[in-house]
Amino acid sequence: MAQESPLILVVDDQPKNLQLVAAVLKSTYRLLIADSAEKAIRAAKEKHPNLILMDVMMPEMSGYEAAALLKADPATKDIPIIFLTAKGDTEDLILGFQSGGVDYILKPFVRQELLKRVETHVKLDIQRREIMEKSAQLNHLNEEKTKLLSVLSHDLRNLIGGNMGLLQILESDFDELTPEEAKEFIGMIASSNTQTFNLMDDLLSWLKSQNKEMRMVPVPILVHPLVDEIVALFNTPLRQKRINVEFECPGGVVITADQNMFETIMRNLFNNAIKFSKSDSVIRLSVAIEPGATHFSVQDFGVGMSADKIDRIWNSAFESEPGTAGERGSGVGLNLCKTYVENLGGRIWVESQLGSGTTFHFTIPDRQSVG
C-alpha cells in the first residue's frame, strides 16, 4: 500500500491566490483549502496537516491571530505555519514569528522558493511525527516492562514460596509420609518448577517480541508426538483437577514452522484451558487439514468468557484472572500466542460463552502459502 503524500492546508480569502498556490503544489502534495481563518482552524483540528500556508491579511481574523489560536491549542500547536504576506518590513516579520510562524514567503511568490520552503518544513514535520511516535512506543514499552517486573516478582515469589513450603514438609515429615504422599509432594514441586520455567520463558519471549529481536527458523514438525510431549508437561495439574484430555489428530501430520513458536502457542493455550476448566471435566485438542493450512483447536468446558472479555483478550498482557483453582499467571501468554501465530502467517481466534467453556482456534499455513 502506497504511503499518502503529505497534507498541506492553504489559507487565503482570495480565490486567485488559492488557485496559484494549488497549481504549484497539487502535483506533489494533498491540499486542503480554506478561505477564512475560522475555517482554517476547524480544518487544522480535524485533519492535522503537515503544514499550513497562512495568508496574513484576511477579514474578521488575521493570519497572525489564527496562528496564535492554533499554537495555544495542544491539538494543533505543533503544526508548522508559513505566512504568505505582501508585507516584508521587519516589524511584520517579527510579529509573524511571535505569533507562531516558522517561516514566511513574500507575495508575489517565486515558484521554486515556495516549493523549497514547503519541502523543508514538511520534511521537518514528518521527522517530528516519527520521533513522537517512537517516543510514545518507547514510553509504552517502558510501562509494559514495569508491569512485567511487577508480575514477575509477584508470581515467582508465589511459585518459589510454594516450593519452599513443600520442601520443608518433605524434610521435616519425610519419615511419616507414605510413598504415595511423598510422590504427590514431589509431583507438585515438579509442576511448580515447570510453571516457573514457562513463566520465565514467556516473559523473555515477550521482551524479545517487543524489542523486535524475534528470529524464526522454520523446520518440519511432526505434530502428534510433539503435542503429546506438551500435554505430558501438565500431568500434575491435570491429575489434581481430574481433567481428561481428548486428542484428535490424523496420523503423520507435519507442519513447517518455528518449533519454539509452535510449542509456545500450544503450551499457553493448553495451560489456559487447564486453568479455566472445572474439576472432572474434559479438554479437547484437535488438528484438521484444510486447503492451504492446518487448523488447531483447544476446547475446554470451563468458566467461559463474556463478549467484552473476548474483545480485550489479545491486548490484556499482565492482567490475568485467577483460574478455577486460584491459579495465577502473567497474562502475557495469549498476547504471545497472537504474535507468534501472526509471525507464522496464520490467524488466531476464540469462541466462548460465559459458563459454558472456550475454544481457541489457530491456523498454520502450508509453507508454500506463506510466500
N, C-alpha and C positions, 0 to 999 in steps of 0.2 A: 504493500500500500504506500503510494507516494505521499511524502510529507507535504502538508499545506504550506503555501508561501506565506510570509509574514503579513500581518494585517495593519493597515495604516488608516487612521481617522483624519480626514481633511475637513477643516472647518473654515468657512468663509461665507459671508452673506451675499457675495456677488457671484451669480451663476457662471459668468465668463471666467472668473478666476478658478472656480472649481473645475471647470472643463479643461483649462490649461494645465493645472496640476495633474488631473486624472490622465490626460493624454500622455504625459511624461512617465507616469508611474504604473499605469494599468497593466503593462506587459510583464512587469516583474513582481508586483505586489497585489494582494487583495485590498480593496478600498472600501471604506465607509465614508459616506458624505453627510455633512451636517451644515445647514445654512444659518445656524444661530448657536450662540454659546450654550443656551439651555439644552438644546438637542444634543450638542456635543457631550455635555456632562452625562446625560442619560445613556448615550451610546457607549461612552467610556466605561461606565459602571456595568453595563450589560455584556459588552463584548471584549473588554480588556485588550485593546490593540497594542501592538508592539511600539507604536509611535503615534504622536498627534502632531499634525501640522496645523497651527492655530493662527488665524488672522487676528490682528490686534484691534483694528478699528471696526467695531460692529455695534449696531443699535441695541439699546436696552442693557447689554452687558458686554464689556470689552474682553478681549482675549486675556489680558492681564488678570482681570477679576475671575474669569473662568479658570485660569491656571491656578490661582490661589485656592479656589474651592476644591479643585481636583487634588492638589497637594495636601489639603487639610483632611482629606478622606482616606483612611487606611486602605480602602479597596482600590484606589486609583493613584495613590501618592507616588508609586514607583514608575508610572508610565512616563517616558521622556516626552517633552514638549519642545518643538521647534517653532518659533514665531515667524510668521510671514508678515513683514512690515515694510511700509514705504518710508518709515522714519529711521534714519540712520545716525541721529545725533547720540552722543554719549549718554545723555540723561535718560533717553528712552531705552537704550540698550541695557543700562544698569537696572532700570525698572523691570525689564523683561526677565533678567536673571534673578532679581529679588522675588519675583512672583512665582519662580519655579522653572523657568525655561532653561534648557540645556544648550540651546544654540539659536541662531536667528538667520534668516535669509531675506535679503533686501529685494523688494519689488521694484521693477520687473526682474524676475529671477532669470539666471542663466541655467539652461537645461542641465549641463554637466555638473554645475555646482549643486543644484538641487539633488540630482541622483547620488552624488558622492556624499553629501552630508546625511541624506536619508540612509544610505547604505551603512555608513559608520555607526549611526545611532541605533539602527535596527540590529546590527551585529552585537553591539554592546548590550541591548536589551535581551537578546536571545541568550547571551552568555550569562547575564544576571539571573535569568529564569532558570537556566541549567544549574547554576551554583545554588540557588534557593531550593531547587528540587533535591539536589544531592545533600544539602544541609538537612532538609526535612527527613530524607531517608536515613541519614546518619543519626539524627535525633531519635527517630523511631527505633532504629536498631539498638541504640544505647538504652532506650527504655525497655525494650524486649530483653536485652541482656541483664538488666537489673532484675526484671521479673524472673528470668531464668535462674539467677543466683539465689533468689529467694526460694523458688520452688525446689531447686537442687538441695539447698541446705535443709529445708523442711523435710523433704521426702527421704533424703539419705539419713537424716537423724532418726526418723521413724524406723527405717529398714534396719540400720545398724543397731539401734537401741533394741529392737525386737530380737535380733540375733544374739545380742549380749544377754538378754533375759533368758532365752532358750539355752544358751551355752552354760549359764550359771546353774540352771536347773539340772542339766545333764551332769555337770561337775559335782554338784552337791548331793544329788539324789540318784546317781547312776546305779548304785548297788540295789536300790529299792525298785528301780524301773524294770518292767518286763521287756524282753527283746522287742516286742511289738511296739511298746510305748517309746522306747529309745529310737527305734526305726522311724516312728512318726515324727519325733522331735528333729531327727537328722533330716528327714524329708522337708520339714518346714524351713529349716535353716538353708537347705539347698535351694528351695523355691525362692526364699528371700534373697539369696545371693544372685540367683538368676534375674530377679526383678531389679536388683541394684545394678547389675551389669547392663541390662536392657535400658534402664533409665539413663545411665551414663552414655550408652551408645546412641540413643535417640537424641539426647541433648547435644552431643558433639556433632552428630549428623546435621541437626538443625542449624548449629552455628556455621558449619561449612556451607549449607544451602544459602544462608543469609549473606555470607561473605563471598558467594559465587565461586566456591572452591570445589564444586562437585566434579568428580571425574567418573565417566560412565564407560564401563568395559563390558560390551555385550558378549555373552557366551551362551552356548546351548545348555538348557536346563531341563532335566527330566523331572517333571512336576511331581508325580505321585510320591516318590521316596523323599523328596525334599520337604514336602508339606507334612509327611509323616514325622520327620525329624522335628519340625517346628511344633507340631502337636505334642510330641513327647516332652518338650521343654516344660509343658504346663501340666504334667501328670499330677503334681501335688494339689494345685488349686482345683483341678477337675475332680479329683478324688474327694477333696474337702466339701465341694458343693454337690457331689454326686451327679455330675453332668456327663451325659453320654455324647460322643461325637460320631456323627454320621458323615462319611466322606464318599462322595460320588465323583469318580474321575475315570475317563476312558483310559485303557492301558496304553502306555507308550507315548503319552502326550509330552511333546517337547516344545518349549518356547525359547526364543532368543532374547535375552535381557541381561541387564547388570544383576548379578546374583545377590549382591549386598542389598540393592534397592528392592528386589523382589522379596527377599527374606524379611526385610524391614516392614514392607507393606503387609505381608501375610501375618507376621508376628503381631503387629499392632492391631490389625483387625480382629484376629483370633483372641488376643488378650482383652480387647474391648468387649467382645461377645461374652467372654467368661465373666468379666467384671460386672456386666449389667444383666446377667442371667440369674434366674431364681434357682434355688436348690432343687434337685431332682428334675432337671429339665434336659433339653437336647440342644446341641449346636450342629447345624448342617453346613458342611462345606461342599461346594460343587464346582466342577470345572466342565465347561462345554466349548466345543469347537464351533466357531461361527465363521462366515465368509470374511477372510482377511484379519481375523483376530481370535484370541482365546478369552473366553468370558469366565471370570471367577466370581463367586458369591459366598458370603459368610452370613449365615442367618441364625439369629437367636430368638428365643421366645420369652424375653425378659421384660424390663420395665418400659421399653419403647421411648419415643421422643415426640414432643409436640411439634407442630409446624414451625413455630417460632424458633425452637431449638435447632431444627433441621436447617433453617436459613442461616444460623450463626455457626454451625458446627465446624466448618473448614477454617474459620478465622479466629477460633477461640483458644489459641495457644496459651497455656498457663492458667486456664480457667476450667479445671476438670472437676466434675461432680463425683462424689464418692459412690462406689459400687454397692451392690445389694448386701455385701458382707462388710461394708465400710472400707473397701479397697481404695487406696489413693493412687493418683497418677499425676504426671506433669502437665497433661493436656496437650503436649506437643505431638503426640503420636499421629493423630488424624491429620494434622497440618502437614506432617512429613509424608503421610500416605498420598495426599493430594499432589504434593510437589513431585514425589517420585513417579507416580503414575503418569503425570503430565510430561515429565522428563523422558519417560519411556515411550511417549507418543500415544498413550491410551487415554481413557477417561474414567472417572470415578463418580458414583452417585449413591444415594441412600434412599431406601423406602422404610418408613416406620410409622407405627401407630401407637400412641400412648397406651401403655398397659398390655400391649399385645406382642411386642418384640420389634426387632430391627433387622434389616438385611442390607449389607453393604455390597455393592457390585463394582467391579472394575474390569477393564479390558487391557490386554497386552497385544498390540498389533503384530501381525507377521512381520518379519524383518524387512521383506520387500515392500511392505505397505508403509514403513516408516520413511523410506526415501533416503 
